[in-house]
Amino acid sequence: MESLYISQQGCYVSLRQDCVLVKQGKTVLQEAQLPMLEQILVFGQSQLTTQLIRACLFRSIPIAYLSRMGRCHGRVLPVTSGYRALARQQYGLSSEVRLAIAKQIVSAKLKNSRVILQRQQRRHNNPALLEAINQLEQVAQQVQQAASTEQLMGYEGAGAASYFGAFGACIDHPEFVWVGRSKRPPGDPLNAMLSFGYQVLWNHLLSLIEIQGLDPYEACLHQGSERHPALASDLIEVFRSPIVDSLVLYLVNRRMVSVVDDFDFPATGGCYLNESGRKKLLIALIGRMEEQQQVSPGIRVPRWDLLNRQVKRFRQFITQTTQNYEPYRIR
């Protein structure tokens, strides 16, 4: 089973027998066999025929409508669809299982952060990067020894401190000065870009979690609350450095953003992307996420699918307790 992503704008999506046709004008962009689809995700402005929508309802194939930034506007589901059994399984995870999943997430995050720094080290050959790479390796070796989520979060924090302590060594632009990670509010242009990119990614993960019928407030690493869908915070961890951080470095080091033109510095403090900066970052992020990549022979999907696969892996772990949960790791 696979997901059909419709990320190009102005598409007309119809059904011919059991074949879904995605057209832009007279050009056929994609074809997919309806019986092989698990879900359809529509990003931005495209039109689906009533015939296709009815066929999806008959086959219990959900259709999700999202903004181009990945925020879910809503879903089309048959009235018989329900997720009570899935919710019960999710709530029933023991503290031991939750801790084991949390360890997997932190281990994968540390590994991905280390790989990003290793790539930067090959470009910059900086001792600070090499030291941080070694520190991340040492922290990763301690993760499995954590006896509680609190202790595990301490290791995660130590890894983040090492990673962001060397992040400035990756910057090759005199306008952008890195003094450390700051969040509420972001203290400088680099932090403003990181925070904005994380938020876009987090919103899309939250949408995918809801599409899969999972409770976004039931998590393993982070503590959920009425205002914090913690499962999205859990699942974003492994994607921060390979997707957002690497994109920010790309834009900055290639002089594609400007401190003067793309940021606001309000009198109340902090630094934020202005309209120009948000547009540049969104165009770059959406472009990168829409890039097609091969996941198996003959099958190419947009990078958005990495996030979807991660959410589906978590769902499969919930429903199939014999299956291990494997977070995304950079190869």
C-alpha positions as a Markdown table, in Angstrom:
| # | Residue | x | y | z |
|---|---|---|---|---|
| 1 | Met | 0.0 | 0.0 | 0.0 |
| 2 | Glu | 1.2 | 3.5 | -0.8 |
| 3 | Ser | 0.3 | 7.2 | -0.4 |
| 4 | Leu | -0.5 | 9.5 | -3.3 |
| 5 | Tyr | 0.9 | 12.9 | -2.9 |
| 6 | Ile | -0.5 | 15.8 | -5.0 |
| 7 | Ser | 1.9 | 18.6 | -4.3 |
| 8 | Gln | 1.9 | 20.4 | -7.6 |
| 9 | Gln | -0.6 | 23.3 | -7.8 |
| 10 | Gly | -3.7 | 23.5 | -10.1 |
| 11 | Cys | -4.1 | 19.8 | -10.7 |
| 12 | Tyr | -7.2 | 18.0 | -11.8 |
| 13 | Val | -7.5 | 14.5 | -10.3 |
| 14 | Ser | -9.9 | 12.0 | -11.8 |
| 15 | Leu | -10.7 | 8.3 | -11.9 |
| 16 | Arg | -10.5 | 6.1 | -15.0 |
| 17 | Gln | -11.7 | 2.7 | -14.0 |
| 18 | Asp | -9.4 | 1.9 | -11.1 |
| 19 | Cys | -6.6 | 4.3 | -12.2 |
| 20 | Val | -6.2 | 7.7 | -10.5 |
| 21 | Leu | -5.0 | 10.3 | -13.0 |
| 22 | Val | -3.3 | 13.5 | -11.8 |
| 23 | Lys | -3.3 | 16.1 | -14.6 |
| 24 | Gln | -2.0 | 19.6 | -14.9 |
| 25 | Gly | -3.7 | 21.0 | -18.0 |
| 26 | Lys | -3.4 | 18.2 | -20.6 |
| 27 | Thr | -0.2 | 16.8 | -19.0 |
| 28 | Val | -0.6 | 13.6 | -16.9 |
| 29 | Leu | 1.8 | 14.1 | -14.0 |
| 30 | Gln | 1.0 | 10.9 | -12.0 |
| 31 | Glu | -1.0 | 7.7 | -12.3 |
| 32 | Ala | -1.8 | 5.3 | -9.4 |
| 33 | Gln | -3.9 | 2.2 | -9.0 |
| 34 | Leu | -6.7 | 3.0 | -6.6 |
| 35 | Pro | -6.8 | -0.4 | -4.9 |
| 36 | Met | -3.1 | 0.0 | -4.0 |
| 37 | Leu | -3.6 | 3.4 | -2.3 |
| 38 | Glu | -3.7 | 3.8 | 1.5 |
| 39 | Gln | -4.4 | 7.5 | 1.5 |
| 40 | Ile | -4.4 | 10.6 | -0.7 |
| 41 | Leu | -2.8 | 13.9 | 0.4 |
| 42 | Val | -3.6 | 17.1 | -1.4 |
| 43 | Phe | -1.2 | 20.0 | -0.8 |
| 44 | Gly | -2.6 | 23.5 | -1.8 |
| 45 | Gln | -4.9 | 24.1 | -4.7 |
| 46 | Ser | -6.0 | 21.0 | -6.7 |
| 47 | Gln | -9.4 | 19.6 | -7.6 |
| 48 | Leu | -10.7 | 16.0 | -7.1 |
| 49 | Thr | -13.7 | 14.7 | -9.0 |
| 50 | Thr | -16.8 | 13.5 | -7.1 |
| 51 | Gln | -16.4 | 10.1 | -8.8 |
| 52 | Leu | -12.9 | 9.7 | -7.2 |
| 53 | Ile | -14.0 | 11.0 | -3.8 |
| 54 | Arg | -16.9 | 8.5 | -3.7 |
| 55 | Ala | -14.6 | 5.6 | -4.8 |
| 56 | Cys | -12.2 | 6.5 | -2.0 |
| 57 | Leu | -15.1 | 6.6 | 0.5 |
| 58 | Phe | -16.3 | 3.2 | -0.7 |
| 59 | Arg | -12.8 | 1.7 | -0.2 |
| 60 | Ser | -12.1 | 3.6 | 3.1 |
| 61 | Ile | -9.2 | 5.5 | 1.6 |
| 62 | Pro | -8.9 | 8.8 | 3.5 |
| 63 | Ile | -8.3 | 12.0 | 1.6 |
| 64 | Ala | -6.5 | 14.8 | 3.4 |
| 65 | Tyr | -6.5 | 18.5 | 2.3 |
| 66 | Leu | -3.4 | 20.4 | 3.5 |
| 67 | Ser | -1.8 | 23.8 | 2.9 |
| 68 | Arg | 1.4 | 23.9 | 1.0 |
| 69 | Met | 3.2 | 24.2 | 4.3 |
| 70 | Gly | 1.7 | 20.9 | 5.5 |
| 71 | Arg | -1.1 | 22.2 | 7.9 |
| 72 | Cys | -4.1 | 19.9 | 7.6 |
| 73 | His | -7.4 | 21.7 | 6.8 |
| 74 | Gly | -9.5 | 18.5 | 7.1 |
| 75 | Arg | -10.0 | 14.9 | 6.0 |
| 76 | Val | -12.7 | 13.1 | 4.0 |
| 77 | Leu | -13.5 | 9.8 | 5.6 |
| 78 | Pro | -16.4 | 7.3 | 5.5 |
| 79 | Val | -18.9 | 7.6 | 8.3 |
| 80 | Thr | -18.0 | 4.1 | 9.6 |
| 81 | Ser | -14.3 | 5.0 | 10.2 |
| 82 | Gly | -13.2 | 5.0 | 13.8 |
| 83 | Tyr | -10.0 | 4.7 | 15.8 |
| 84 | Arg | -11.2 | 3.6 | 19.2 |
| 85 | Ala | -9.3 | 0.4 | 19.2 |
| 86 | Leu | -6.1 | 2.2 | 18.1 |
| 87 | Ala | -6.5 | 4.8 | 20.8 |
| 88 | Arg | -6.9 | 2.1 | 23.5 |
| 89 | Gln | -3.7 | 0.4 | 22.2 |
| 90 | Gln | -1.9 | 3.8 | 22.3 |
| 91 | Tyr | -3.0 | 4.6 | 25.9 |
| 92 | Gly | -2.1 | 1.1 | 27.0 |
| 93 | Leu | 1.6 | 1.4 | 26.3 |
| 94 | Ser | 3.5 | 0.6 | 29.5 |
| 95 | Ser | 6.1 | 3.0 | 31.0 |
| 96 | Glu | 8.8 | 0.5 | 30.0 |
| 97 | Val | 7.8 | 0.5 | 26.4 |
| 98 | Arg | 7.5 | 4.2 | 26.3 |
| 99 | Leu | 11.0 | 4.6 | 27.7 |
| 100 | Ala | 12.3 | 2.1 | 25.1 |
| 101 | Ile | 10.7 | 4.1 | 22.3 |
| 102 | Ala | 12.1 | 7.3 | 23.7 |
| 103 | Lys | 15.6 | 5.9 | 23.8 |
| 104 | Gln | 15.3 | 4.9 | 20.1 |
| 105 | Ile | 14.2 | 8.5 | 19.2 |
| 106 | Val | 17.0 | 10.1 | 21.1 |
| 107 | Ser | 19.6 | 7.7 | 19.7 |
| 108 | Ala | 18.4 | 8.4 | 16.2 |
| 109 | Lys | 18.4 | 12.2 | 16.8 |
| 110 | Leu | 22.0 | 12.1 | 18.1 |
| 111 | Lys | 23.1 | 9.9 | 15.2 |
| 112 | Asn | 21.5 | 12.3 | 12.6 |
| 113 | Ser | 23.0 | 15.3 | 14.3 |
| 114 | Arg | 26.4 | 13.7 | 14.2 |
| 115 | Val | 26.1 | 12.9 | 10.5 |
| 116 | Ile | 25.2 | 16.5 | 9.7 |
| 117 | Leu | 28.3 | 17.7 | 11.6 |
| 118 | Gln | 30.5 | 15.1 | 9.9 |
| 119 | Arg | 29.4 | 16.5 | 6.5 |
| 120 | Gln | 30.1 | 20.0 | 7.6 |
| 121 | Gln | 33.5 | 18.9 | 8.9 |
| 122 | Arg | 34.5 | 17.7 | 5.5 |
| 123 | Arg | 33.8 | 21.2 | 4.1 |
| 124 | His | 35.2 | 23.3 | 7.0 |
| 125 | Asn | 37.8 | 21.0 | 8.7 |
| 126 | Asn | 37.2 | 22.8 | 12.0 |
| 127 | Pro | 38.4 | 21.4 | 15.4 |
| 128 | Ala | 35.2 | 22.5 | 17.1 |
| 129 | Leu | 33.2 | 20.3 | 14.8 |
| 130 | Leu | 35.4 | 17.3 | 15.4 |
| 131 | Glu | 35.1 | 17.8 | 19.1 |
| 132 | Ala | 31.3 | 18.0 | 18.9 |
| 133 | Ile | 31.2 | 14.9 | 16.7 |
| 134 | Asn | 33.1 | 12.9 | 19.4 |
| 135 | Gln | 31.0 | 14.3 | 22.2 |
| 136 | Leu | 27.8 | 13.2 | 20.4 |
| 137 | Glu | 29.2 | 9.7 | 20.0 |
| 138 | Gln | 29.9 | 9.6 | 23.7 |
| 139 | Val | 26.5 | 10.8 | 24.7 |
| 140 | Ala | 24.9 | 8.3 | 22.3 |
| 141 | Gln | 26.6 | 5.4 | 24.1 |
| 142 | Gln | 25.0 | 6.5 | 27.4 |
| 143 | Val | 21.4 | 6.7 | 26.1 |
| 144 | Gln | 20.6 | 3.0 | 26.6 |
| 145 | Gln | 21.7 | 3.3 | 30.2 |
| 146 | Ala | 18.9 | 5.8 | 31.1 |
| 147 | Ala | 16.6 | 4.5 | 33.8 |
| 148 | Ser | 14.0 | 7.2 | 33.4 |
| 149 | Thr | 12.6 | 9.7 | 30.8 |
| 150 | Glu | 14.1 | 12.5 | 32.9 |
| 151 | Gln | 17.5 | 11.0 | 32.7 |
| 152 | Leu | 17.1 | 10.4 | 29.0 |
| 153 | Met | 16.1 | 14.1 | 28.5 |
| 154 | Gly | 19.3 | 15.0 | 30.2 |
| 155 | Tyr | 21.3 | 13.0 | 27.7 |
| 156 | Glu | 19.3 | 14.6 | 24.9 |
| 157 | Gly | 20.0 | 18.0 | 26.3 |
| 158 | Ala | 23.7 | 17.3 | 26.5 |
| 159 | Gly | 23.8 | 16.2 | 22.9 |
| 160 | Ala | 21.9 | 19.3 | 21.8 |
| 161 | Ala | 24.4 | 21.5 | 23.7 |
| 162 | Ser | 27.4 | 19.8 | 22.0 |
| 163 | Tyr | 25.7 | 20.1 | 18.6 |
| 164 | Phe | 24.6 | 23.7 | 18.8 |
| 165 | Gly | 27.9 | 24.6 | 20.5 |
| 166 | Ala | 29.6 | 23.8 | 17.2 |
| 167 | Phe | 26.9 | 25.0 | 14.9 |
| 168 | Gly | 28.6 | 28.3 | 14.4 |
| 169 | Ala | 31.6 | 26.6 | 12.8 |
| 170 | Cys | 29.3 | 25.6 | 10.0 |
| 171 | Ile | 28.4 | 29.2 | 9.1 |
| 172 | Asp | 30.3 | 30.8 | 6.2 |
| 173 | His | 28.6 | 34.2 | 6.0 |
| 174 | Pro | 29.8 | 37.3 | 7.9 |
| 175 | Glu | 26.3 | 38.8 | 8.4 |
| 176 | Phe | 25.2 | 35.8 | 10.4 |
| 177 | Val | 26.7 | 35.4 | 13.9 |
| 178 | Trp | 25.9 | 32.3 | 16.0 |
| 179 | Val | 26.0 | 32.8 | 19.8 |
| 180 | Gly | 23.9 | 29.7 | 20.7 |
| 181 | Arg | 20.4 | 28.3 | 20.5 |
| 182 | Ser | 17.6 | 30.7 | 21.7 |
| 183 | Lys | 13.9 | 30.0 | 21.2 |
| 184 | Arg | 11.3 | 32.2 | 22.9 |
| 185 | Pro | 12.0 | 34.6 | 21.4 |
| 186 | Pro | 14.6 | 33.7 | 18.8 |
| 187 | Gly | 17.6 | 35.9 | 19.5 |
| 188 | Asp | 19.1 | 36.3 | 16.1 |
| 189 | Pro | 18.5 | 35.5 | 12.4 |
| 190 | Leu | 19.8 | 32.0 | 12.5 |
| 191 | Asn | 17.6 | 31.1 | 15.4 |
| 192 | Ala | 14.7 | 32.8 | 13.7 |
| 193 | Met | 15.1 | 30.5 | 10.7 |
| 194 | Leu | 15.6 | 27.4 | 12.7 |
| 195 | Ser | 12.5 | 28.1 | 14.9 |
| 196 | Phe | 10.3 | 28.9 | 11.9 |
| 197 | Gly | 11.5 | 25.8 | 10.0 |
| 198 | Tyr | 10.9 | 23.5 | 13.0 |
| 199 | Gln | 7.3 | 24.9 | 13.3 |
| 200 | Val | 6.4 | 24.2 | 9.7 |
| 201 | Leu | 7.7 | 20.7 | 10.0 |
| 202 | Trp | 6.0 | 20.2 | 13.4 |
| 203 | Asn | 2.7 | 21.3 | 12.0 |
| 204 | His | 2.9 | 18.8 | 9.1 |
| 205 | Leu | 3.8 | 16.0 | 11.5 |
| 206 | Leu | 0.8 | 16.9 | 13.6 |
| 207 | Ser | -1.4 | 16.7 | 10.5 |
| 208 | Leu | 0.0 | 13.3 | 9.6 |
| 209 | Ile | -0.5 | 12.0 | 13.2 |
| 210 | Glu | -4.2 | 13.0 | 13.0 |
| 211 | Ile | -4.6 | 11.5 | 9.5 |
| 212 | Gln | -3.4 | 8.2 | 10.9 |
| 213 | Gly | -5.9 | 8.3 | 13.7 |
| 214 | Leu | -3.3 | 8.6 | 16.5 |
| 215 | Asp | -3.8 | 10.7 | 19.6 |
| 216 | Pro | -1.2 | 13.5 | 19.2 |
| 217 | Tyr | -1.2 | 14.1 | 23.0 |
| 218 | Glu | 0.0 | 10.6 | 23.9 |
| 219 | Ala | 3.8 | 10.5 | 23.5 |
| 220 | Cys | 6.8 | 8.7 | 24.8 |
| 221 | Leu | 9.7 | 11.2 | 25.2 |
| 222 | His | 7.8 | 14.5 | 25.7 |
| 223 | Gln | 5.1 | 15.2 | 28.2 |
| 224 | Gly | 1.7 | 16.0 | 26.6 |
| 225 | Ser | -0.8 | 18.6 | 27.9 |
| 226 | Glu | -4.0 | 20.2 | 26.6 |
| 227 | Arg | -1.8 | 22.8 | 24.7 |
| 228 | His | 1.0 | 20.5 | 23.7 |
| 229 | Pro | 0.5 | 17.6 | 21.2 |
| 230 | Ala | 3.6 | 15.9 | 22.4 |
| 231 | Leu | 3.7 | 13.1 | 19.8 |
| 232 | Ala | 4.5 | 15.6 | 17.1 |
| 233 | Ser | 7.4 | 16.8 | 19.3 |
| 234 | Asp | 8.6 | 13.2 | 19.7 |
| 235 | Leu | 8.6 | 12.5 | 16.0 |
| 236 | Ile | 10.1 | 15.7 | 14.8 |
| 237 | Glu | 13.3 | 15.1 | 16.8 |
| 238 | Val | 15.0 | 12.9 | 14.1 |
| 239 | Phe | 14.2 | 15.4 | 11.3 |
| 240 | Arg | 15.4 | 18.6 | 12.8 |
| 241 | Ser | 19.1 | 18.4 | 11.7 |
| 242 | Pro | 18.7 | 16.6 | 8.4 |
| 243 | Ile | 15.9 | 18.7 | 7.0 |
| 244 | Val | 15.7 | 22.1 | 8.8 |
| 245 | Asp | 19.3 | 22.7 | 10.0 |
| 246 | Ser | 20.8 | 21.6 | 6.7 |
| 247 | Leu | 18.5 | 23.8 | 4.7 |
| 248 | Val | 19.3 | 26.8 | 6.9 |
| 249 | Leu | 23.0 | 26.3 | 6.4 |
| 250 | Tyr | 22.4 | 25.9 | 2.7 |
| 251 | Leu | 20.5 | 29.2 | 2.4 |
| 252 | Val | 22.9 | 31.2 | 4.6 |
| 253 | Asn | 26.2 | 29.9 | 3.2 |
| 254 | Arg | 25.0 | 30.5 | -0.4 |
| 255 | Arg | 24.0 | 34.1 | 0.4 |
| 256 | Met | 20.3 | 33.4 | -0.4 |
| 257 | Val | 19.1 | 35.3 | 2.7 |
| 258 | Ser | 20.1 | 38.7 | 4.0 |
| 259 | Val | 20.0 | 40.0 | 7.6 |
| 260 | Val | 19.1 | 43.4 | 6.4 |
| 261 | Asp | 16.3 | 42.4 | 4.0 |
| 262 | Asp | 14.7 | 39.3 | 5.5 |
| 263 | Phe | 14.4 | 39.9 | 9.3 |
| 264 | Asp | 12.7 | 42.1 | 11.8 |
| 265 | Phe | 14.1 | 43.1 | 15.1 |
| 266 | Pro | 11.2 | 44.4 | 17.2 |
| 267 | Ala | 11.8 | 46.9 | 20.1 |
| 268 | Thr | 10.4 | 44.3 | 22.5 |
| 269 | Gly | 13.3 | 42.0 | 21.7 |
| 270 | Gly | 14.0 | 38.9 | 19.6 |
| 271 | Cys | 14.4 | 38.4 | 15.9 |
| 272 | Tyr | 11.8 | 37.2 | 13.4 |
| 273 | Leu | 11.6 | 36.5 | 9.7 |
| 274 | Asn | 9.8 | 39.2 | 7.9 |
| 275 | Glu | 7.4 | 38.6 | 4.9 |
| 276 | Ser | 10.4 | 38.4 | 2.5 |
| 277 | Gly | 12.3 | 36.1 | 4.7 |
| 278 | Arg | 9.3 | 33.8 | 5.4 |
| 279 | Lys | 8.6 | 33.6 | 1.7 |
| 280 | Lys | 12.3 | 32.6 | 0.9 |
| 281 | Leu | 12.4 | 30.0 | 3.6 |
| 282 | Leu | 9.0 | 28.5 | 2.7 |
| 283 | Ile | 9.8 | 28.3 | -1.0 |
| 284 | Ala | 13.1 | 26.6 | -0.2 |
| 285 | Leu | 11.6 | 24.2 | 2.3 |
| 286 | Ile | 8.6 | 23.3 | 0.2 |
| 287 | Gly | 10.8 | 22.8 | -2.8 |
| 288 | Arg | 13.1 | 20.5 | -0.9 |
| 289 | Met | 10.2 | 18.5 | 0.5 |
| 290 | Glu | 8.6 | 18.2 | -2.9 |
| 291 | Glu | 11.8 | 16.8 | -4.5 |
| 292 | Gln | 11.3 | 13.2 | -5.7 |
| 293 | Gln | 13.4 | 10.5 | -4.2 |
| 294 | Gln | 13.6 | 6.8 | -4.9 |
| 295 | Val | 12.5 | 4.6 | -2.0 |
| 296 | Ser | 12.4 | 1.3 | -4.0 |
| 297 | Pro | 13.0 | 0.2 | -7.6 |
| 298 | Gly | 10.6 | 2.1 | -9.8 |
| 299 | Ile | 9.0 | 4.0 | -7.0 |
| 300 | Arg | 9.7 | 7.7 | -6.4 |
| 301 | Val | 8.0 | 9.8 | -3.7 |
| 302 | Pro | 8.4 | 13.4 | -2.4 |
| 303 | Arg | 10.6 | 13.9 | 0.6 |
| 304 | Trp | 7.3 | 14.7 | 2.5 |
| 305 | Asp | 6.9 | 10.9 | 2.5 |
| 306 | Leu | 9.8 | 10.5 | 5.0 |
| 307 | Leu | 7.6 | 12.1 | 7.6 |
| 308 | Asn | 4.5 | 10.0 | 6.6 |
| 309 | Arg | 6.5 | 6.8 | 6.8 |
| 310 | Gln | 7.7 | 7.7 | 10.3 |
| 311 | Val | 4.2 | 8.3 | 11.5 |
| 312 | Lys | 3.0 | 5.0 | 9.9 |
| 313 | Arg | 5.9 | 3.2 | 11.5 |
| 314 | Phe | 4.8 | 4.4 | 14.9 |
| 315 | Arg | 1.2 | 3.4 | 14.2 |
| 316 | Gln | 2.3 | 0.0 | 13.1 |
| 317 | Phe | 4.3 | -0.4 | 16.3 |
| 318 | Ile | 1.1 | 0.5 | 18.3 |
| 319 | Thr | -1.0 | -2.1 | 16.4 |
| 320 | Gln | 1.7 | -4.8 | 16.1 |
| 321 | Thr | 3.5 | -5.1 | 19.4 |
| 322 | Thr | 5.9 | -7.7 | 18.1 |
| 323 | Gln | 7.3 | -5.1 | 15.7 |
| 324 | Asn | 10.2 | -2.8 | 16.7 |
| 325 | Tyr | 9.9 | 0.9 | 16.3 |
| 326 | Glu | 12.7 | 2.2 | 14.0 |
| 327 | Pro | 13.1 | 6.0 | 13.9 |
| 328 | Tyr | 14.5 | 7.7 | 10.7 |
| 329 | Arg | 18.3 | 7.6 | 10.5 |
| 330 | Ile | 20.5 | 9.2 | 7.9 |
| 331 | Arg | 22.3 | 6.6 | 5.9 |
